[in-house]
Amino acid sequence: MDFTALYASTAPSYAQVSPGGEWIASFSRAGHILIRSTRSLELAFVFQVDEAFAKACQWIQWKPLNKDDDEEQEETSFLFVASSEKIIVINLLEPEFYAIIQCAHDHVSRVQWTRTKQILLFSDLHCRLTVWSVVQKKGLLLQQVKSQVRKGFAFHPTLPFAVVLHRKNGFDFAHLYQMSTENWKLSARWKIPTIDAQSIHWSPDGSRIAVVEAAFENSVYVYTSLGNYITKICPPSNQQELGLCNLQWAPDGSYVLAHSLHNSSLRCLEPLAFSNALEFVHSYYPDLDAPTHVWQEDINYQDQSKYKRLDKPPFIQKSYNATIRCKMNVDGTLLASCCNSVPNILWIWSVSSRSLHTMLVQSAPIIQWDWHLYRSDLLVIRCAVHPSRSLDQASLLFFWSAAWAEPRIIRVPKMGFIIRHHQWMKAAPSNGGREAIVVCGNSSYTIGYVVESEDDSETTMMPTMTFSDFALSDEPLASELDATKTITIQM
């Protein structure tokens, strides 16, 4: 893998890539908002903010692209940087003009863009949602919103509609809003027979809305896009005590993925009748056929890691007290899941063959994994540091691809670099269109470019540098700031 030099960023906002892959935004320690081009990695825009705000900043977020945009040609120009008390909105097409939203009297717990140039400000204290229009420069207040749940709102995949969970007089309601830059118009409202709804989801074609109940009630209610009741999804009759903790639609809508809070299985449901079509169980017994590929992280006496292939996976008993995290790839053909009863194993399932494709057995619990944005057979894994190993293991990333002969372990070539965050990005044509990933540490980030050839799979750097050269210092950034116009934002 080829790495760039280190560039400044801060936690917990880290570096964030724009949806079209043209820009990377981050904070410097001195309070600069730095916007770099992903093609040249040169500073394109610099904004100076108050240093106290920079230290309090929790979010950097780019406005998403509209679904009808041509992603190869279109790129967003809007982003915000936000703390719990203040949000600054920037438009790169008009960098001299910016907006500041003050939230000092009602701190926000979450901030989210919509596709219609509006920002959603969630307040847990008052259970309300403020819809702030960047165009109108004013906000709309929605009261009695379930702002504390995992996913209390969902957007229509293509049309300007949003559905939001509300709670009034001890009952849950779903409100359907038609979004515009001027207002949110209430189009429909219906009561949900839930005790405590936890999340709401819109199907990829926009025809169905699913509401997931709290795990102890073990139910999912499905409605049409206008709120007409369709069906109720429950676990099998012999597992009524096992609640559903999450639900995901396949990207093409061909199936619905459901998994339980207290059962180590994934269920693929038929999207019309919501009947059980396929089940994957996180267990392995010696008398069962082994999966095609089993790879285990092997550590030598020098504390260096390498994958080795196993004939069979370790014995894993089915757990009835296990929470599952699962992510689909871009086309829904592969699932990657992790069960908290065996947190060091990543299970990769093939939906088409209806079987377990690969098991990756890590030496430490898995913290995060992500499929590539556009390539369906590539994912990255980040693990915790095992107590018996050196802190250098915090600079490792683990990559798997069905096209490779074996998985790869990549170390960021910087002494003491601790990976805190990673994000796939579009590769710039200037780097041959290779898959690229942004890797963030506590105070800096680098970009790694995937090398497909096994002969070139060793970690290299672009251009070739020594460890002492590959260090973050204030001098290179200071010279870049001198050569780039800085816009001061008056707080």
C-alpha positions as CSV (number, residue, x, y, z in Angstrom):
1,M,0.0,0.0,0.0
2,D,1.2,3.5,-0.9
3,F,0.8,6.2,1.7
4,T,1.0,10.0,1.5
5,A,2.6,12.3,4.0
6,L,0.8,13.2,7.2
7,Y,-1.7,16.1,7.2
8,A,-3.2,18.0,10.2
9,S,-6.5,16.9,11.8
10,T,-7.9,16.7,15.3
11,A,-10.2,14.4,17.2
12,P,-13.1,13.8,17.4
13,S,-14.0,15.4,14.1
14,Y,-11.0,13.9,12.3
15,A,-10.7,14.3,8.5
16,Q,-13.9,14.0,6.4
17,V,-14.1,13.3,2.6
18,S,-16.7,15.0,0.5
19,P,-19.3,12.8,-1.2
20,G,-17.9,13.3,-4.6
21,G,-14.4,12.6,-3.4
22,E,-13.0,16.0,-4.4
23,W,-12.2,17.5,-1.0
24,I,-11.0,16.5,2.4
25,A,-11.9,18.8,5.4
26,S,-10.1,18.8,8.8
27,F,-9.1,21.0,11.7
28,S,-5.6,22.0,12.6
29,R,-4.5,22.4,16.2
30,A,-4.4,26.2,15.8
31,G,-8.1,26.5,14.8
32,H,-7.8,26.4,11.0
33,I,-10.5,24.6,8.9
34,L,-8.3,23.0,6.2
35,I,-9.9,22.0,2.8
36,R,-7.5,20.0,0.6
37,S,-8.0,18.8,-2.9
38,T,-7.8,15.0,-3.1
39,R,-6.2,15.2,-6.6
40,S,-3.2,17.3,-5.6
41,L,-3.4,17.2,-1.8
42,E,-2.7,20.9,-1.8
43,L,-4.6,23.4,0.4
44,A,-7.5,24.9,-1.5
45,F,-9.4,26.8,1.2
46,V,-8.4,27.9,4.7
47,F,-10.8,29.3,7.3
48,Q,-9.7,30.6,10.7
49,V,-12.1,30.1,13.7
50,D,-11.8,30.7,17.4
51,E,-9.4,28.2,19.0
52,A,-11.9,27.5,21.8
53,F,-14.5,26.5,19.2
54,A,-12.0,24.4,17.3
55,K,-11.3,22.4,20.5
56,A,-15.0,22.0,21.2
57,C,-15.9,20.9,17.6
58,Q,-17.3,17.4,17.4
59,W,-18.6,17.2,13.8
60,I,-17.4,18.0,10.3
61,Q,-20.0,17.0,7.7
62,W,-20.4,17.5,4.0
63,K,-23.9,18.0,2.4
64,P,-24.8,14.8,0.6
65,L,-25.4,14.7,-3.1
66,N,-28.9,14.5,-4.4
67,K,-29.8,11.1,-5.8
68,D,-30.5,12.5,-9.2
69,D,-27.1,14.1,-9.4
70,D,-24.5,12.5,-11.7
71,E,-21.9,11.7,-9.1
72,E,-19.1,11.6,-11.7
73,Q,-19.6,15.3,-12.5
74,E,-21.3,16.8,-9.4
75,E,-19.8,17.6,-6.1
76,T,-21.2,19.3,-3.0
77,S,-19.8,22.7,-2.0
78,F,-21.6,22.9,1.4
79,L,-20.2,21.7,4.7
80,F,-20.7,22.5,8.3
81,V,-18.4,22.3,11.4
82,A,-20.2,22.0,14.7
83,S,-20.0,21.8,18.4
84,S,-22.9,21.2,20.8
85,E,-23.4,25.0,21.0
86,K,-22.5,26.4,17.6
87,I,-22.7,25.4,13.9
88,I,-20.7,27.1,11.1
89,V,-22.0,26.6,7.6
90,I,-19.6,27.1,4.7
91,N,-20.1,27.2,0.9
92,L,-16.9,26.7,-1.1
93,L,-18.5,28.4,-4.1
94,E,-18.8,31.6,-1.9
95,P,-16.1,31.2,0.7
96,E,-16.4,34.8,1.9
97,F,-19.9,34.3,3.1
98,Y,-20.8,31.9,5.9
99,A,-23.6,31.3,8.4
100,I,-23.4,30.8,12.2
101,I,-26.2,29.0,14.0
102,Q,-26.1,29.6,17.8
103,C,-27.3,26.8,20.1
104,A,-26.0,28.0,23.4
105,H,-29.4,27.9,25.1
106,D,-30.4,24.5,23.7
107,H,-27.4,22.3,23.1
108,V,-27.6,19.8,20.3
109,S,-26.8,16.1,20.6
110,R,-26.7,15.4,16.9
111,V,-26.4,17.3,13.6
112,Q,-27.4,16.0,10.2
113,W,-27.6,17.4,6.6
114,T,-30.6,16.8,4.4
115,R,-30.4,16.8,0.6
116,T,-32.4,20.0,0.4
117,K,-29.8,22.4,1.9
118,Q,-31.2,22.0,5.4
119,I,-29.6,21.0,8.7
120,L,-31.3,18.9,11.3
121,L,-30.5,19.9,14.9
122,F,-31.5,17.3,17.6
123,S,-32.0,18.3,21.2
124,D,-32.3,15.5,23.7
125,L,-33.1,17.8,26.6
126,H,-36.3,19.2,25.1
127,C,-37.0,16.2,22.7
128,R,-37.3,18.5,19.7
129,L,-35.9,18.8,16.2
130,T,-34.9,22.1,14.6
131,V,-34.9,22.1,10.8
132,W,-32.5,25.0,9.8
133,S,-32.8,26.2,6.2
134,V,-29.5,27.5,4.7
135,V,-31.4,29.2,1.9
136,Q,-34.1,30.8,4.1
137,K,-31.7,31.4,7.0
138,K,-34.3,30.4,9.5
139,G,-35.4,27.4,11.4
140,L,-38.5,25.2,11.8
141,L,-39.2,23.6,15.1
142,L,-40.7,20.1,15.5
143,Q,-41.8,19.2,19.0
144,Q,-42.0,15.9,20.8
145,V,-39.5,14.2,18.5
146,K,-37.9,10.9,19.7
147,S,-34.4,12.3,19.5
148,Q,-32.8,9.8,21.8
149,V,-33.4,6.7,19.7
150,R,-30.8,5.1,17.3
151,K,-32.5,6.2,14.1
152,G,-35.6,8.4,14.7
153,F,-35.9,9.6,11.1
154,A,-35.5,8.4,7.5
155,F,-35.4,10.1,4.1
156,H,-37.2,8.9,1.0
157,P,-34.4,7.4,-1.3
158,T,-35.2,9.8,-4.2
159,L,-38.2,12.1,-3.4
160,P,-38.1,15.1,-1.0
161,F,-39.9,13.3,1.9
162,A,-38.9,12.5,5.4
163,V,-40.5,10.4,8.1
164,V,-39.9,11.2,11.8
165,L,-40.7,9.3,15.0
166,H,-42.7,11.4,17.5
167,R,-44.0,10.5,21.0
168,K,-47.0,12.1,22.6
169,N,-49.0,11.1,25.6
170,G,-47.2,7.8,25.9
171,F,-47.7,6.7,22.3
172,D,-45.5,6.6,19.3
173,F,-46.4,8.3,16.0
174,A,-44.8,8.5,12.6
175,H,-45.0,11.9,10.8
176,L,-44.5,12.1,7.1
177,Y,-43.2,15.5,5.9
178,Q,-42.8,16.9,2.4
179,M,-39.5,18.8,2.4
180,S,-38.7,22.0,0.6
181,T,-36.2,24.8,1.2
182,E,-39.0,26.9,2.6
183,N,-40.9,24.5,4.9
184,W,-41.6,21.0,6.0
185,K,-45.3,20.2,5.2
186,L,-47.0,17.5,7.3
187,S,-48.5,15.1,4.7
188,A,-49.5,12.2,6.9
189,R,-49.5,11.1,10.5
190,W,-50.3,7.7,12.0
191,K,-50.1,6.0,15.4
192,I,-47.7,3.0,15.8
193,P,-48.7,0.2,18.2
194,T,-45.3,0.1,19.8
195,I,-44.2,0.4,23.4
196,D,-41.0,2.2,22.5
197,A,-40.0,2.4,18.8
198,Q,-36.3,2.5,18.3
199,S,-35.7,3.1,14.6
200,I,-37.5,3.8,11.3
201,H,-36.3,2.7,7.9
202,W,-37.4,3.4,4.3
203,S,-37.1,0.7,1.6
204,P,-34.8,1.4,-1.4
205,D,-37.8,1.9,-3.8
206,G,-39.6,4.2,-1.4
207,S,-42.7,2.0,-1.2
208,R,-42.4,0.7,2.4
209,I,-41.6,2.1,5.8
210,A,-40.5,-0.2,8.6
211,V,-40.6,0.7,12.4
212,V,-38.5,-1.4,14.7
213,E,-39.8,-1.9,18.3
214,A,-37.7,-2.1,21.4
215,A,-36.0,-5.5,21.7
216,F,-38.2,-6.8,24.5
217,E,-41.3,-6.5,22.3
218,N,-39.7,-8.3,19.3
219,S,-41.7,-6.7,16.5
220,V,-41.3,-4.7,13.3
221,Y,-44.2,-2.9,11.8
222,V,-44.4,-2.3,8.1
223,Y,-46.4,0.4,6.4
224,T,-46.8,1.9,2.9
225,S,-45.1,5.2,2.2
226,L,-48.4,6.9,3.2
227,G,-48.8,5.1,6.5
228,N,-51.2,2.3,5.6
229,Y,-50.5,-0.8,7.7
230,I,-49.1,-3.9,5.8
231,T,-47.8,-6.4,8.2
232,K,-46.0,-7.2,11.5
233,I,-42.7,-9.1,11.5
234,C,-42.1,-11.3,14.5
235,P,-39.5,-14.0,15.4
236,P,-40.5,-17.6,14.9
237,S,-43.1,-18.9,17.4
238,N,-40.4,-20.9,19.3
239,Q,-38.3,-17.8,19.7
240,Q,-40.8,-15.2,20.9
241,E,-38.6,-14.0,23.6
242,L,-35.9,-13.0,21.2
243,G,-36.3,-9.4,20.0
244,L,-35.2,-7.9,16.7
245,C,-32.6,-5.2,17.3
246,N,-32.0,-4.0,13.8
247,L,-33.4,-4.2,10.2
248,Q,-31.7,-3.4,6.9
249,W,-32.9,-3.4,3.3
250,A,-30.7,-4.8,0.6
251,P,-29.5,-2.0,-1.7
252,D,-31.6,-3.4,-4.6
253,G,-34.6,-4.3,-2.3
254,S,-34.3,-8.0,-3.0
255,Y,-34.4,-9.0,0.6
256,V,-34.7,-7.6,4.1
257,L,-32.0,-8.4,6.7
258,A,-33.1,-8.8,10.3
259,H,-31.1,-9.8,13.4
260,S,-31.9,-10.3,17.0
261,L,-30.6,-8.8,20.2
262,H,-30.4,-12.3,21.9
263,N,-29.8,-14.7,19.1
264,S,-26.7,-15.3,17.1
265,S,-28.4,-15.5,13.7
266,L,-29.1,-13.3,10.7
267,R,-32.4,-13.7,8.8
268,C,-33.0,-12.7,5.2
269,L,-36.7,-12.0,4.7
270,E,-38.6,-12.0,1.4
271,P,-39.5,-8.3,0.8
272,L,-43.2,-8.7,-0.1
273,A,-44.5,-11.2,2.4
274,F,-41.6,-10.7,4.9
275,S,-41.3,-14.5,5.3
276,N,-38.1,-16.1,6.4
277,A,-36.1,-17.0,3.2
278,L,-32.6,-17.6,4.6
279,E,-30.9,-17.8,7.9
280,F,-27.2,-17.5,8.8
281,V,-26.1,-18.8,12.2
282,H,-22.9,-17.6,14.0
283,S,-21.7,-21.0,15.2
284,Y,-19.5,-23.8,14.0
285,Y,-19.3,-27.5,15.1
286,P,-16.7,-30.0,14.0
287,D,-19.2,-32.2,12.3
288,L,-20.3,-29.4,9.9
289,D,-18.7,-28.6,6.6
290,A,-16.1,-25.9,7.0
291,P,-16.4,-22.6,5.1
292,T,-14.3,-22.2,2.0
293,H,-11.8,-19.8,3.5
294,V,-10.6,-19.5,7.1
295,W,-7.8,-17.1,7.9
296,Q,-6.3,-16.5,11.3
297,E,-4.0,-13.7,12.4
298,D,-0.8,-15.3,13.4
299,I,1.7,-13.4,15.6
300,N,5.4,-14.3,15.7
301,Y,8.0,-13.8,18.4
302,Q,8.8,-10.3,17.1
303,D,5.2,-9.3,17.6
304,Q,4.6,-9.1,13.8
305,S,1.3,-10.2,12.3
306,K,0.5,-12.3,9.3
307,Y,-2.5,-14.3,8.2
308,K,-2.3,-18.1,8.0
309,R,-4.9,-20.4,6.5
310,L,-6.7,-22.9,8.7
311,D,-8.3,-26.1,7.5
312,K,-11.2,-25.6,9.9
313,P,-12.3,-22.8,12.2
314,P,-12.3,-23.1,15.9
315,F,-15.3,-24.6,17.7
316,I,-18.0,-21.9,18.2
317,Q,-21.2,-22.7,20.0
318,K,-24.4,-20.9,19.2
319,S,-25.1,-18.2,21.7
320,Y,-28.6,-17.1,22.9
321,N,-27.3,-14.0,24.4
322,A,-25.4,-12.3,21.6
323,T,-25.7,-9.0,19.8
324,I,-24.8,-8.9,16.1
325,R,-23.4,-6.1,14.1
326,C,-23.8,-6.5,10.3
327,K,-22.9,-4.5,7.2
328,M,-23.9,-5.2,3.6
329,N,-21.6,-4.5,0.7
330,V,-22.5,-2.0,-2.0
331,D,-24.7,-4.5,-4.1
332,G,-26.0,-6.6,-1.2
333,T,-24.3,-9.8,-2.4
334,L,-22.0,-10.1,0.6
335,L,-22.7,-9.6,4.4
336,A,-20.0,-9.0,7.0
337,S,-21.0,-9.6,10.6
338,C,-19.5,-9.7,14.0
339,C,-21.1,-11.4,17.1
340,N,-20.2,-10.1,20.6
341,S,-19.9,-13.6,21.9
342,V,-16.8,-14.0,19.6
343,P,-15.9,-10.4,19.0
344,N,-12.6,-11.3,17.3
345,I,-14.1,-13.1,14.3
346,L,-15.6,-11.5,11.2
347,W,-18.0,-13.6,9.3
348,I,-18.4,-13.0,5.6
349,W,-21.6,-14.5,4.1
350,S,-22.5,-15.0,0.5
351,V,-26.2,-14.3,-0.1
352,S,-26.2,-15.9,-3.6
353,S,-24.7,-19.2,-2.5
354,R,-26.6,-19.0,0.8
355,S,-23.5,-20.0,2.8
356,L,-20.5,-18.7,4.8
357,H,-17.8,-17.6,2.4
358,T,-14.9,-16.5,4.7
359,M,-14.0,-16.3,8.3
360,L,-11.3,-13.9,9.5
361,V,-10.1,-14.8,13.0
362,Q,-8.3,-11.8,14.6
363,S,-6.1,-11.7,17.6
364,A,-8.1,-8.9,19.3
365,P,-11.7,-7.7,19.3
366,I,-12.9,-6.0,16.1
367,I,-13.7,-2.4,16.5
368,Q,-14.9,-1.3,13.1
369,W,-15.1,-2.7,9.5
370,D,-16.3,-1.1,6.3
371,W,-17.1,-2.2,2.8
372,H,-15.6,-0.2,0.0
373,L,-18.0,2.4,-1.4
374,Y,-18.1,1.1,-5.0
375,R,-16.1,-2.2,-5.1
376,S,-18.3,-5.0,-3.8
377,D,-15.5,-7.5,-2.7
378,L,-13.2,-5.2,-0.7
379,L,-13.4,-4.4,3.0
380,V,-11.2,-3.0,5.8
381,I,-11.0,-4.0,9.4
382,R,-9.7,-2.2,12.5
383,C,-9.1,-4.0,15.8
384,A,-8.4,-3.2,19.4
385,V,-4.9,-3.6,20.8
386,H,-4.5,-6.9,22.6
387,P,-3.3,-6.3,26.2
388,S,-0.3,-8.6,25.7
389,R,0.9,-6.8,22.5
390,S,2.7,-3.5,21.9
391,L,0.9,-0.3,21.2
392,D,2.4,-0.4,17.6
393,Q,-0.5,-2.8,16.8
394,A,-2.8,0.2,16.9
395,S,-1.3,1.3,13.6
396,L,-2.5,-1.9,11.8
397,L,-5.4,-2.1,9.3
398,F,-6.6,-5.5,7.9
399,F,-7.8,-5.8,4.3
400,W,-9.8,-8.6,2.6
401,S,-10.8,-9.0,-1.0
402,A,-12.3,-12.0,-2.8
403,A,-9.9,-11.2,-5.7
404,W,-6.8,-11.6,-3.6
405,A,-5.0,-14.9,-2.8
406,E,-5.0,-14.0,0.9
407,P,-5.9,-11.1,3.2
408,R,-3.4,-8.4,3.9
409,I,-2.2,-6.6,7.0
410,I,-1.0,-3.0,6.5
411,R,0.8,-0.9,9.0
412,V,0.8,2.9,8.8
413,P,4.5,3.7,8.4
414,K,4.7,6.2,11.3
415,M,6.1,5.4,14.7
416,G,3.5,5.8,17.4
417,F,0.6,6.4,15.0
418,I,-2.7,5.2,16.6
419,I,-5.6,4.7,14.2
420,R,-8.8,6.3,15.5
421,H,-10.9,6.6,12.4
422,H,-10.9,5.5,8.7
423,Q,-13.0,6.3,5.7
424,W,-13.0,5.0,2.1
425,M,-12.8,7.6,-0.6
426,K,-13.0,7.9,-4.3
427,A,-9.5,7.5,-5.8
428,A,-8.4,10.4,-7.9
429,P,-7.5,9.8,-11.6
430,S,-4.1,11.3,-10.8
431,N,-3.3,8.1,-8.8
432,G,-4.4,5.7,-11.4
433,G,-8.0,5.4,-10.1
434,R,-6.8,3.1,-7.3
435,E,-9.0,2.4,-4.2
436,A,-8.0,4.9,-1.5
437,I,-8.7,5.1,2.2
438,V,-8.2,8.0,4.7
439,V,-6.6,6.9,7.9
440,C,-6.9,9.3,10.9
441,G,-4.9,9.4,14.1
442,N,-5.1,11.7,17.1
443,S,-3.7,14.7,15.4
444,S,-3.0,13.8,11.8
445,Y,-4.2,11.8,8.8
446,T,-2.7,10.1,5.8
447,I,-4.2,8.6,2.6
448,G,-3.4,5.0,1.6
449,Y,-3.7,3.7,-1.9
450,V,-4.4,0.0,-2.5
451,V,-1.8,-1.9,-4.6
452,E,-3.5,-4.8,-6.4
453,S,-0.3,-6.7,-7.3
454,E,0.9,-9.1,-4.5
455,D,4.5,-8.3,-5.6
456,D,3.9,-4.7,-4.6
457,S,1.8,-5.4,-1.5
458,E,4.4,-4.3,1.0
459,T,3.7,-1.0,2.7
460,T,5.4,1.9,0.8
461,M,5.2,5.6,0.9
462,M,4.7,8.3,-1.7
463,P,7.2,9.7,-2.3
464,T,9.9,7.5,-0.5
465,M,10.7,9.1,2.9
466,T,12.4,8.1,6.1
467,F,10.4,7.9,9.4
468,S,11.9,11.3,10.4
469,D,10.6,12.9,7.2
470,F,7.2,11.2,7.7
471,A,6.4,13.4,10.7
472,L,3.8,16.0,11.3
473,S,5.3,19.4,12.1
474,D,4.1,23.0,12.0
475,E,6.6,24.2,9.5
476,P,5.2,22.6,6.3
477,L,1.6,23.7,7.3
478,A,2.8,27.2,8.2
479,S,4.4,27.6,4.7
480,E,1.1,26.3,3.1
481,L,-0.9,28.7,5.2
482,D,1.3,31.6,4.0
483,A,0.7,30.6,0.4
484,T,-3.1,30.2,0.8
485,K,-5.7,32.9,1.5
486,T,-7.1,32.6,5.0
487,I,-10.7,33.6,5.6
488,T,-11.3,34.6,9.2
489,I,-14.8,33.7,10.5
490,Q,-16.0,36.2,13.1
491,M,-17.5,34.3,16.0
